[in-house]
Amino acid sequence: MAKLPKSIVIEGRRYPTWALSAKAQKQLVNLGLVDAHIAELHQRLAQHQVARNHYQMLLASALPDPQRQPLVSESPRYFWQSVSKEWAQKHWPIRMATFRLSDFESTNHYRQDDRILCYVKGHGVVGWGVVEVDTHSTKRHLVWQVGVPTLDAALPAKTLKEFSLRHPSRSSQALPLTADIEGLLSMLATKAA
């Protein structure tokens, strides 16, 4: 049996432990064990609270500054880019892996990691690429990912309906978020193979 104190105070009255019955002494031991466990739990809780405060501080420092707008969205943006038949006939089949966007870009709204789907009027979707911004200047390049082998192999406008899309009505425009862009890119990759 654990060592007992000389006396205990219960409900404001002091009892000498030698005068307690065996049953009362056993309950006193149980009470001591529970009190020790509670003290240990308080100590562990204090340690966990210190760790929680530390992680909360790290989380706060990792969050973006609410005063600053994010430069790049989390998910890529997709755009149509209409190119002229003349440009397409001059560059097809694609031999270069990278194009300057200024070769056919009508606006400067593209940013790093945007996806550009090239569309040639009268043919359809001919390929797509990813925008890269030169770190030493503001020049943007289109890194070609997939392109059909010939202009006649383009995905025609009539197939776009399958992907909840329509052919572009402007030289550059965003694709709707509801479109099945992954399905379109998959079909384009099949045509390009």
QUIWO-V819827 format. One record per pair of residues at least 6 apart in sequence whose C-alpha atoms are under 8 Angstrom apart, sorted by the first residue. I is the first residue (numbers start at 1). J is the second residue. D is the distance in whole Angstrom. If there is no record, write none. Layout:
((I/J/D) (I/J/D))
This chain:
((1/29/8) (2/29/7) (4/17/7) (4/28/8) (4/29/7) (5/17/7) (6/16/6) (6/17/6) (6/18/7) (7/14/7) (7/15/5) (7/16/4) (7/17/5) (8/14/6) (8/15/5) (8/16/6) (8/17/7) (9/15/6) (17/25/7) (64/70/8) (72/111/8) (72/112/7) (76/113/6) (76/114/6) (76/115/7) (77/113/8) (77/114/5) (77/115/6) (77/174/8) (78/114/6) (78/115/5) (78/116/6) (78/117/7) (78/174/6) (78/175/6) (79/114/8) (79/115/6) (79/116/5) (79/117/6) (79/172/7) (79/173/5) (79/174/4) (79/175/5) (80/116/6) (80/117/5) (80/118/6) (80/119/7) (80/168/6) (80/171/8) (80/172/5) (80/173/5) (80/174/6) (80/175/7) (81/105/7) (81/116/6) (81/117/6) (81/118/5) (81/119/6) (81/168/8) (81/171/6) (81/172/5) (81/173/7) (82/118/6) (82/119/5) (82/120/6) (82/121/7) (82/168/7) (82/170/7) (82/171/5) (82/172/6) (83/104/6) (83/118/7) (83/119/6) (83/120/5) (83/121/8) (83/171/7) (84/120/6) (84/121/7) (85/120/6) (85/121/7) (88/120/7) (88/151/8) (89/151/8) (92/149/8) (92/150/7) (92/151/7) (93/148/8) (93/149/6) (93/150/6) (93/151/8) (94/147/7) (94/149/8) (96/144/8) (97/143/6) (97/144/5) (97/145/8) (98/141/6) (98/142/6) (98/143/5) (98/144/6) (99/141/5) (99/142/5) (99/143/7) (99/144/8) (100/139/8) (100/140/6) (100/141/4) (100/142/6) (101/140/6) (101/141/5) (101/142/6) (102/140/8) (105/172/8) (106/171/7) (106/172/7) (107/172/8) (110/131/7) (111/131/7) (111/132/7) (111/133/7) (111/140/8) (112/130/8) (112/131/5) (112/132/5) (112/133/6) (113/130/6) (113/131/5) (113/132/6) (114/130/6) (114/131/5) (115/128/7) (115/129/6) (115/130/5) (115/131/6) (116/128/5) (116/129/5) (116/130/6) (116/131/7) (116/142/8) (117/125/7) (117/126/8) (117/127/6) (117/128/4) (117/129/7) (118/125/6) (118/126/6) (118/127/5) (118/128/6) (119/125/4) (119/126/6) (119/127/8) (119/167/8) (119/168/8) (120/126/7) (122/156/8) (123/151/6) (123/152/7) (123/154/6) (123/155/7) (123/156/6) (123/157/8) (124/154/5) (124/155/5) (124/156/4) (124/157/6) (124/167/8) (125/154/5) (125/155/5) (125/156/7) (125/157/8) (125/188/8) (126/147/6) (126/148/6) (126/151/7) (126/153/8) (126/154/5) (126/155/7) (126/188/8) (127/144/8) (127/145/8) (127/146/5) (127/147/4) (127/148/6) (127/154/8) (127/188/7) (128/144/6) (128/145/6) (128/146/6) (128/147/7) (129/142/6) (129/143/5) (129/144/4) (129/145/5) (129/146/7) (130/142/5) (130/143/5) (130/144/7) (130/145/7) (131/140/7) (131/141/6) (131/142/5) (131/143/6) (132/140/6) (132/141/5) (132/142/6) (132/143/7) (133/139/6) (133/140/4) (133/141/6) (134/140/6) (134/141/8) (146/188/7) (146/189/6) (146/192/7) (147/188/8) (147/189/8) (147/192/6) (148/154/6) (148/188/7) (148/189/8) (148/191/6) (148/192/4) (148/193/8) (149/192/6) (153/191/7) (153/192/8) (154/188/8) (154/191/8) (155/188/7) (157/166/7) (157/167/6) (160/166/6) (160/167/7) (160/184/8) (163/179/6) (163/180/5) (163/181/7) (163/183/7) (163/184/6) (164/178/7) (164/179/5) (164/180/6) (165/175/8) (165/176/8) (165/179/6) (165/180/8))
